[in-house]
Amino acid sequence: MSLLPHRLFLLVPPWLLDPDARDFINRVEAADGDALENGVKIAYSNFIRGCKADGIWNAIKASCILAGARTLSGALVPLVGTAPTNLNFVSGDYNRRTGLVGNGSTKYLDSNRNSNADPQNSRHIALYSSTQATTPQYYIGAGQTQAGSSLISRSDGTQSLVRLASNSTTTGSALTNGLNAISRINSSTISVRNNGNTINYANTSATPLSLNLFIFGSNDSGLNSPTSARFAFYSIGEFLDLALLDARVTDLINAIAGAI
């Protein structure tokens, strides 16, 4: 039986989609070897269009939507920037609705974005978490305790430890499902967002380390304390409003789950 009617149903009129979304969808579908559902395509497009309307799109320099694609290969197609290098993830680690899960030992992504690629005093790192780790682990990072490190890590069930091209570590509230992110406003202040709240902390900047940022662990000249958490999105780049990013990413992940 011909699949032509099914294919026609999956087509979305090009004028409905943002031009950058059309390019991204074409690349995801090529990696998947199959078309995406209308709802997933529209979710991608609405996210990109919304970020542009909010004025945060150009600050995103390296990013993957780790949800929506039909395959792990499709999920690792970059929304922006260079594709990450997959270290040991397999197709069974990927869920189209909730993202990619680590194993707390060997699995991580090299973002291929150097921590020194963004301005020292204008930068962000962000993850959308679907499930949390249960022990102290790094979620994203370059470095550990040395000056210039950038990272988000789970300390315990009540607090997190964060740095962003920092001279010291800031203790924040516990990591939660949803967006966990940091943005550096200037040389003396960082904004930390989780559980739908943004808190500003005094935190002096330092020259960023020349290390690629890892996802699902930290790059301390090698993988350090990888996580067993599950992530559906990550972003690296210049300063942006974390509340705006949170709203867009949350809508994106909810729309993908509803479309599949």
N, C-alpha and C positions, 0 to 999 in steps of 0.2 A: 504493500500500500504506500502511496506517495506521501512524503512528509511535507509537501509544498504548503498545504493549508496551515500546518503547525508553524512553519517558518514565517508565513505571512502574518500570522497572529503575533509573532515575536517582534515584528518590525515596528519601530517608533518613528513617526515622521521627523526627519532631521531638524525641522524648524523648532521642534519642542525641546531640543537638547542644546545645551551650551556647547560652543565649538571645542573647547578643551575637553569637555565630557565626551564628545563624539570620538575624539582622538584616543582618549583613555579607554573607552568601551571597545573600540576596534582592536586595541592592543590586548585587552583582557580576553576578548572572544577569540583572537588568534591563538593566544596561549592555551585557552581552554579547549579549542577545537569545537566549539559549540556556541550558540547564541545565548544571551542572557534574557531573563524575563523582562517584560516591559517595566515592571515596578522597580527592579534593580537598576535598570538604566536611568529611570527618572530619579531614583534616589541619588545616584551618583551625580546626575546633572544638577539637581536642586542643591546638593551640597556645594558644588563648585560655584554655581551661580550665587548662592547665598554668601559664601566666603568673599566673593568679589564685591557684592553689595555692601558687606560689612567692612571692606577695606583691609582684610587680613590675608587674602589669597597670595599676594606677592611676597609675604613674609615666610611662606611655607617653601622650603628649599629641598627637602627630601622627605618623602611620605609614601606610605602604602596603606590602602584600605584592605585590611586582612579579613574581609568578609564580603559576601555577595558573589564572588567569582565561583565558578563550578569546580575548579581544581586548585590545588596548592600552587601550581605554576601560575595560574591566573591571579591568585591572591598576592603573589610576589611581583606582579607587574607594577612598576612605580607610578603612583599618581603624579608625582613631581620628582625630578632629580634622577639619580642613578639607581638602578635596581640593587636591592640588597643581595648579599651572598648568603645562600642557605647552608647552614652548617648542621646537618643531621636530622632536620625535620623530614617527615614522610607524610604521605597523603592522609593517613589515619590520625594525624595530629591536627587536622584542619576541619573546622565546622563552618559551614557557609553563614550561619546566623551569628555565631559567637566568636569566631576567629581561630587563632592558632595557639596551641598550648605547649608550654615548655615541659621539660622533665626534671629540672632542677640539677642537672649534671652535665649533659653533653650537647644540648640543643640550643642554638642561638642564631641570630642574624647579625651579620656585619653590615651596617647601614651603608658603608662605603662613603660616608660623609665625615670628613675630618672635623674634629672638635674645634680646630682653629679656622675653619672655613667661614664662620660667621663673626661679625664684629664682637669684640670683647664685651662691650656694654650694650649690645642689642642682640638678644638671642632667646630661643625657647627650645625646650624639649617636652614632648607630650605623648601620652599613651592612653588609649581607652581600654580599661580592664574589664573583662567579663567575669573572671574569677580571680581570687587572690591567692598568693602564697601563704603558707602557714608557718614558715620559719624565716629568719632574717635572710634576705636575698636581694640582689640587684635587679631592677627592672630594666633600666637603660643606663648606659654610662660610658665615660672615658676617664679613667683614673680611679682613685680610691680616696686617700686622705691627703694627697699632695696638692699644693697650690695649683690652681688652674683646672682642677677636676670639674667635671659636669656629670651629675648622676641623680637618679631617683632610686631609693632603696627602701625596702621594708626593714625596720628595726625590730619591731615586735607588733603585737596586735593593737597597741595603743599609740604608736608614733612611727614617723618616717624620718629618714635622713636624706637631705637634698643638698646639692651644690650646683652652681651654674657659672663656670669660669670663675670659681670662688677661691678666696683666700682661706676660708674656714667652712665648716659644716653647720647647716641650720637644721634644727630639730622641728619637724612639723607634725601635724596630726596624722592619725592612722590612714594608710592608703585604703581606698574603698573602690567598689565597682563603679565604673564610669570614668570620666576623664581625670587623670592624675598628671599634672603639668607644672612646669616652672617657666617663668619668663623674666629676663633681666631688663629692668626699666632703665638703669643707669649704673654708674660705677659703685654705688653704695646700697642699692635696693634690689631685691628680687620679689616677685609675686609667686605664690605657691597656691595651686588650686586642687582641691579634691572635695568629694562629697557636696559638690555644688557651691562651694564657698571659695573665695579668693582672699588670702591674707598676705599683706606685705611685711617683709622682714628686712632689717638692716643686715647687709651682707656685702662685704667689700670684694670687688673683682680682682682677678689676677690673670696674667697671660694664659690663654687657653692651652691645654696640652696638645701636642701634635700626635693625636691618636684618633683613629676612627671610632665613632660611637657604636657600641654594640646594643642590640635589642635582645631582651631575655638574659641579660648579664651585663657586666662592665668590662671594658677593655683596659686592663692594667698591664699592658705589654703581654697580653694573653687573657683568656677568659677567666673572670673572677666571679665566684658566687652566683652562678646562673639560677634562674627562677623557674618554678613550676606553675606560675600564673598563666592565664590565658588573655591574649590581647587581640582586639579587633581593628586597631588603628594605631599608627604612630606618625609623629611629625617632628621634624627638626628644622630650625631656621632662625630667622631674626625675631626681634621683639614683636609680640602681638597681644591683643586683648584676650585673655584666657577665658573670660566669661562668654565672649562671642564664639570662640572656637568650641567651647563646651556645648553650647546650644546647638551649633551646626553638626557636630559629631554625634551627639545624642540623637538628634533627629535622623541623621543618616543611618545609624545602626538600627534604630527602631523601624525605619522605613524598609530596610533590607529584610529584617526579620518578618515583617508583615507581607513582603512580596514573594517569599519563597514557600 
